[in-house]
Amino acid sequence: MRQNGKINLLGNSPAMIELKEEIEQVARSDGKVLITGESGVGKELVARSIGALSLRADAPFVPVNCAGIPETLLESELFGHVKGSFTGAYRDKPGKLEMAANGTIFLDEIGEMTLRMQGLLLRYLETGEIQTVGADRVAMSSNTRVIAATNRVLRDLIAQGQFREDLFYRLNVIHLVVPPLRERREDIPLLVDHFLQTLVAKNGGNGNGRNGTGASPGTAYGAIVRSISPQAVQTLTEYSWPGNVRQLQNALEKLVVTGRREVIELDDLPLEFRTSPAAGVRPRRERRRTIVDDLFKKLIEERQSFWAAVYPLYMNREITRGNVRDLVHKGLEEARGNYKIVLRLFNIDAGDYKRFLNFLRKHDCHLPFKEYRQ
């Protein structure tokens, strides 16, 4: 969203600056956009920012959650239906594609759509025809831009026969990757301040995040929290946030609702947040399998080459710079800091040693090897 001519996405990290620049550029075009990223990173906010910065800003922005609607209802939701076309169809109802005329339709969780619905969507994208459920005639769409998003790896779904490859290429005209929160930790204090100020205002106070001052508690939650200590912020910054920005927002709301003093201190945080290096406690190992784990398995166990398994994904923006850094980190750990051993682990020819290092340096993915030799 635009406020004073700027995108309303919080964050000054290199990853967010790069994403904002991409959004500005993408908004000037009319191409289809595929937004990928983990759950809770803010994919819909990115989609809304594109819509708000585009020439379609004054036209409707229509979101559709493809995962939250059964297939039988999703067809009607997208294409509309006529009276009597099925049980419960008591009147004609326009579909979201028609409602988004001259504007933008946002298809969230596109990876959850059934194969049949994928076929219907593909036909719409190819012809612009809207086949209303129960109608004899086909209507044409009125210049609607399509933005889709998913937290699934669509290429994996294609390999499993769960997603149409032709639909993927139709949607993947412009690809934006929203980085997870753990890859932009420097943005966490800013997000903490923003969410805390919003919650304090919601409660009737006039606090100002970490620098908040006293005020009469509001009545929305009956809460008294107005600020958070630097130690608590540091500990939140060290946490891995598997649920990303959404988890951070919910965690802060819970702290405000249940807080019994004006300043949130370190011991007010739940134990799961305090098991971090900042709190002096060894963090628990995350059991969740990541994209980097899958890529590392392809290199080490399946003996695929880095140039075939990783490089194309990065250049096509299907994985982030942070993913490549994490992969190099795992390789250096295994090789104890020896890049020539990493080369063998990643199934790269010895003659490509300089090419590999140049690639890492050019894309800011080269990691110092000395710390891995300790």
C-alpha positions in Angstrom: 0.0 0.0 0.0 1.2 3.5 -0.7 1.5 6.1 2.1 3.2 9.4 1.1 4.4 7.8 -2.1 6.0 4.8 -0.4 5.3 1.1 -0.1 3.9 0.3 3.3 6.2 -2.7 3.9 8.2 -2.4 7.1 11.9 -3.2 6.9 15.2 -1.6 6.0 17.2 -4.8 5.6 19.0 -5.4 2.2 16.4 -8.1 1.4 13.5 -5.8 2.0 15.0 -2.9 0.1 15.5 -5.2 -2.8 11.9 -6.5 -2.6 10.5 -2.9 -2.4 12.5 -2.0 -5.5 11.2 -5.0 -7.3 7.6 -4.1 -6.3 8.0 -0.6 -7.7 9.2 -2.0 -11.0 6.6 -4.7 -11.2 3.8 -2.3 -10.5 4.6 -0.4 -13.6 3.8 -3.4 -15.8 0.7 -5.5 -16.3 2.3 -8.9 -16.3 1.1 -11.8 -14.2 2.9 -12.1 -10.9 3.7 -15.2 -8.8 4.6 -14.5 -5.2 6.3 -17.2 -3.2 7.4 -17.4 0.4 6.8 -19.2 3.7 3.5 -18.9 5.5 3.2 -15.6 7.4 5.8 -13.6 5.5 3.3 -11.1 4.1 2.6 -12.3 0.5 -0.8 -10.6 0.4 0.7 -7.3 1.6 3.1 -7.5 -1.3 0.2 -8.2 -3.7 -1.7 -5.3 -2.3 1.3 -3.0 -2.6 1.6 -3.9 -6.3 -2.0 -3.1 -6.9 -1.9 0.2 -5.0 1.2 1.4 -6.9 -0.1 0.4 -10.3 -2.3 2.2 -12.8 -5.1 0.0 -11.4 -4.9 1.6 -8.0 -8.4 3.0 -8.2 -9.9 -0.2 -9.5 -11.0 -3.2 -7.3 -8.4 -5.4 -5.6 -10.2 -8.7 -5.1 -8.5 -11.5 -3.0 -9.5 -15.1 -3.1 -8.3 -17.8 -0.7 -8.0 -20.9 -2.8 -7.3 -23.1 0.2 -10.3 -22.0 2.2 -13.0 -22.8 -0.3 -14.1 -26.3 -1.4 -13.7 -27.0 -5.2 -17.4 -27.0 -5.8 -17.8 -23.5 -4.3 -14.5 -22.2 -5.6 -15.7 -22.5 -9.2 -18.7 -20.4 -8.4 -16.6 -18.0 -6.3 -14.3 -17.3 -9.3 -16.7 -17.5 -12.3 -20.1 -16.8 -10.7 -23.3 -18.7 -11.1 -26.9 -18.2 -12.3 -30.0 -18.8 -10.4 -30.9 -22.5 -10.1 -27.6 -23.8 -11.3 -27.2 -25.8 -8.1 -28.8 -26.3 -4.7 -28.6 -23.0 -2.8 -28.2 -20.9 -5.9 -31.3 -18.7 -5.2 -30.1 -15.7 -7.3 -27.5 -14.8 -10.0 -24.2 -14.1 -8.5 -21.2 -12.5 -10.2 -17.8 -14.2 -9.7 -14.7 -12.6 -8.3 -13.1 -12.4 -11.8 -16.0 -10.3 -13.0 -15.8 -8.2 -9.8 -12.2 -7.5 -10.4 -12.8 -6.0 -13.9 -10.1 -3.5 -14.8 -8.5 -4.2 -11.4 -6.5 -7.0 -9.8 -7.5 -10.4 -8.6 -5.2 -12.0 -6.0 -5.3 -15.8 -5.9 -3.8 -16.8 -2.6 -2.6 -20.3 -1.8 -2.8 -21.2 -5.5 -0.9 -24.4 -4.8 -3.9 -25.8 -2.9 -6.2 -25.6 -6.0 -7.4 -28.9 -7.4 -6.3 -30.1 -10.9 -9.8 -29.6 -12.3 -9.9 -26.0 -11.0 -6.4 -25.5 -12.4 -7.7 -26.5 -15.8 -10.5 -24.0 -15.6 -8.2 -21.2 -14.5 -5.7 -22.1 -17.3 -8.5 -21.8 -19.9 -9.4 -18.4 -18.4 -5.8 -17.2 -18.6 -5.5 -18.4 -22.2 -8.8 -17.1 -23.6 -10.1 -14.5 -21.1 -13.4 -16.4 -21.1 -15.5 -16.5 -18.0 -17.8 -19.6 -18.0 -20.4 -18.8 -15.4 -21.7 -21.9 -13.6 -25.1 -22.8 -15.2 -25.0 -20.2 -17.9 -25.2 -21.1 -21.6 -23.1 -18.2 -22.9 -19.5 -17.4 -22.2 -18.6 -13.8 -21.1 -15.2 -12.2 -21.6 -13.2 -10.7 -18.8 -12.5 -7.0 -18.6 -8.8 -6.5 -18.4 -8.1 -8.1 -15.1 -4.5 -8.5 -13.7 -3.8 -11.8 -12.0 -1.5 -12.1 -9.0 -1.0 -15.5 -7.4 0.8 -16.6 -4.2 1.8 -19.8 -2.6 3.9 -21.1 0.3 4.4 -24.4 -1.6 7.3 -25.3 -4.0 5.3 -25.5 -7.2 8.0 -27.4 -9.1 7.9 -30.1 -6.5 4.1 -30.3 -6.9 4.6 -30.5 -10.7 6.9 -33.4 -10.2 4.3 -35.1 -8.0 1.6 -34.6 -10.6 -0.3 -32.2 -8.3 0.1 -29.0 -10.2 -0.1 -28.3 -14.0 3.2 -27.3 -15.5 1.4 -25.2 -18.2 -0.4 -23.3 -15.5 2.8 -22.7 -13.7 4.4 -21.1 -16.7 1.3 -19.0 -17.3 1.4 -17.6 -13.7 5.2 -17.3 -13.4 5.7 -14.4 -15.7 7.1 -12.2 -12.9 8.4 -14.0 -9.8 8.8 -12.3 -6.4 10.2 -14.2 -3.4 9.3 -12.8 0.1 12.2 -13.6 2.5 11.4 -15.3 5.8 11.8 -13.2 9.0 14.9 -15.1 10.1 16.7 -13.9 6.9 16.1 -10.2 7.8 16.6 -10.2 11.6 17.6 -6.5 11.5 14.0 -5.7 10.7 12.6 -7.3 13.9 13.1 -4.3 16.2 11.3 -2.1 13.8 8.4 -4.6 13.5 8.3 -4.9 17.3 8.0 -1.2 17.7 5.3 -1.0 15.0 3.1 -3.8 16.4 3.5 -2.6 19.9 2.5 1.0 19.1 -0.5 -0.3 17.2 -1.6 -2.5 20.2 -1.0 0.3 22.7 -3.1 2.7 20.6 -5.8 0.0 20.3 -5.9 -0.1 24.1 -6.3 3.6 24.4 -2.8 4.4 25.5 -0.3 6.8 24.0 2.8 4.8 24.4 5.6 4.8 21.8 7.0 1.3 21.6 10.3 0.8 23.4 10.4 4.5 24.3 6.8 4.6 25.5 5.6 6.8 28.4 2.9 6.3 31.0 -0.7 6.6 30.0 -4.1 5.4 31.3 -4.7 1.9 30.3 -7.4 1.4 27.7 -10.4 -0.9 27.8 -10.0 -3.1 24.7 -8.0 -5.7 26.6 -7.7 -4.0 30.0 -3.9 -4.2 29.4 -1.3 -2.0 30.9 1.7 -2.8 28.7 3.2 0.2 26.9 6.8 -0.7 26.1 9.4 -3.5 25.8 12.9 -3.6 27.2 16.0 -3.7 25.0 16.9 -7.1 26.4 13.5 -8.6 25.4 13.8 -7.1 21.9 17.2 -8.6 21.5 15.9 -12.0 22.5 13.0 -11.7 20.1 15.5 -10.8 17.4 17.5 -14.0 18.0 14.4 -16.2 17.7 14.0 -18.2 14.5 10.2 -17.3 13.9 9.0 -20.3 11.9 5.6 -18.5 11.6 7.3 -15.3 10.4 5.8 -11.8 10.7 2.3 -13.2 11.5 3.8 -15.2 14.5 5.6 -12.1 15.7 2.4 -10.0 15.6 0.4 -12.7 17.4 3.1 -13.1 20.1 3.2 -9.4 20.8 -0.6 -9.2 21.0 -0.5 -12.0 23.6 2.2 -10.3 25.6 0.1 -7.1 25.7 -3.1 -8.9 26.6 -1.6 -10.9 29.4 1.0 -8.4 30.6 0.9 -7.2 34.2 3.4 -4.4 34.1 4.1 -1.5 31.8 7.4 -2.7 30.4 7.7 -6.2 28.9 10.9 -7.7 30.4 13.0 -10.7 29.3 11.3 -13.0 31.9 7.9 -12.1 30.6 8.7 -13.8 27.3 7.5 -17.4 26.8 10.2 -20.0 27.2 10.3 -20.9 23.5 11.5 -17.3 22.8 14.1 -17.3 25.6 15.8 -20.5 24.4 18.1 -18.5 22.2 21.8 -17.4 22.1 20.8 -14.0 23.5 19.3 -15.6 26.6 22.4 -17.9 27.1 20.4 -21.1 26.5 21.1 -23.5 23.7 18.4 -23.2 21.1 16.2 -26.2 20.4 16.8 -27.9 17.1 14.0 -27.1 14.6 12.5 -30.2 13.2 10.8 -28.5 10.3 12.4 -29.4 7.0 13.5 -26.4 4.9 14.1 -25.7 1.3 17.8 -25.6 2.1 17.6 -29.1 3.6 16.0 -30.4 0.4 18.6 -28.7 -1.8 21.4 -30.1 0.3 20.0 -33.6 0.0 19.9 -33.2 -3.8 23.6 -32.3 -3.8 24.9 -34.8 -1.2 22.6 -37.8 -1.5 21.3 -37.6 -5.0 24.7 -36.3 -6.4 23.1 -33.5 -8.4 25.4 -30.6 -9.5 25.1 -27.2 -7.9 24.8 -25.7 -11.4 21.8 -27.9 -12.2 20.0 -28.1 -8.8 20.6 -24.7 -7.3 21.9 -22.1 -9.7 18.8 -22.1 -12.0 16.4 -21.7 -9.0 18.3 -18.7 -7.7 18.6 -17.0 -11.1 14.9 -17.5 -11.7 14.2 -16.1 -8.2 12.6 -19.3 -6.9 15.0 -19.3 -4.0 16.5 -16.4 -2.1 20.1 -15.1 -1.5 19.6 -16.3 2.1 18.8 -19.8 0.9 22.1 -19.9 -1.1 24.0 -18.5 1.9 22.5 -21.2 4.2 23.4 -23.9 1.7 27.0 -22.6 1.5 27.0 -22.5 5.3 26.0 -26.2 5.5 28.7 -27.1 2.9 31.4 -25.2 4.8 30.4 -26.9 8.1 30.7 -30.3 6.4 34.0 -29.4 4.7 35.4 -27.6 7.8 35.9 -24.4 5.9 37.6 -25.9 2.8 36.0 -24.4 -0.3 37.7 -27.0 -2.5 35.9 -29.8 -0.5 32.7 -27.8 -0.8 33.2 -27.9 -4.6 33.3 -31.7 -4.5 30.3 -31.9 -2.1 28.3 -29.8 -4.5 29.4 -31.9 -7.5 31.2 -29.0 -9.3 34.1 -29.7 -11.6 37.5 -28.6 -10.3 37.9 -26.3 -13.3 34.8 -24.3 -12.1 36.4 -23.3 -8.8 36.9 -19.7 -9.8 33.5 -19.5 -11.4 31.9 -20.8 -8.3 33.7 -18.4 -6.0 33.0 -15.5 -8.4 29.3 -16.4 -8.4 29.2 -16.4 -4.5 31.0 -13.0 -4.3 28.9 -11.4 -7.0 25.7 -12.3 -5.2 27.0 -11.7 -1.7 26.8 -15.4 -0.8 30.6 -15.9 0.0 31.2 -16.7 3.6 34.5 -16.4 5.5 36.0 -19.9 5.8 38.2 -19.3 8.9 35.4 -19.6 11.5 34.6 -23.1 10.2 38.1 -24.3 10.8 38.0 -23.7 14.6 
